[in-house]
């Protein structure tokens, strides 16, 4: 099967099919696919191209003319530029030279009545790489778990509206009113789902901050966030944070925080420079 259209929105309207809401007009699109089997169990391999994306899916669909059912799908998402790809789906994305380069991610998606698994994730996000897996169950309570390994990540520098690095000088204190808000911190999200996530990165760089072999492993269970391993190489040494953050049962209950910070052999001059945003020579 090969099909093309110059106006996807008009085609969907003509067919009487509602399109999902997207941040921008799709316009031209094409589909190229191969199908095999019968009308009870049909195998397919198809590529949908639009907005410079090429999205490939391979799998098997049951009852394609009735109530189509797909339990697993091998996928590949490709775009010539990761920054442009992000802006296509999230217009507010600012981009970064650290993410300049192609988007090319593959994996396998499987789902059931109350579970979704994405396994074999592997690919490139601009100039960095990603590999791992992630799963989510929705019953009896939503829980997200998984592990992701990234390569070198370079985040954009903090800038003001003029495009220059923002000043690090302290703002003048307010002339009136309270310095801190009296409103309670909203921790409802901490009880809305559970999580068990482990993230690693070969390096993370932003401005003068340079972290190596970074780890972020945490669990969220019934409103308690446990930091199992938040650590990274930092200016010749290593720093880590471990602890727990426990939300209250109600919005009026205070947060309970218990944390331990450890830093060894960290170069104080470089740390001060990064914290102030200005190179220190003393």
Secondary structure as UniProt FT lines:
FT   STRAND          2..5
FT   HELIX           8..15
FT   STRAND          29..37
FT   STRAND          41..50
FT   TURN            51..52
FT   STRAND          53..62
FT   TURN            64..65
FT   STRAND          72..79
FT   HELIX           82..89
FT   TURN            91..92
FT   HELIX           97..99
FT   STRAND          103..111
FT   STRAND          115..125
FT   TURN            126..127
FT   STRAND          128..137
FT   STRAND          143..154
FT   TURN            161..162
FT   HELIX           189..192
FT   STRAND          194..206
FT   TURN            207..208
FT   STRAND          209..221
FT   TURN            222..223
FT   STRAND          224..234
FT   TURN            235..236
FT   STRAND          237..246
FT   TURN            251..252
FT   STRAND          256..264
FT   HELIX           268..276
//
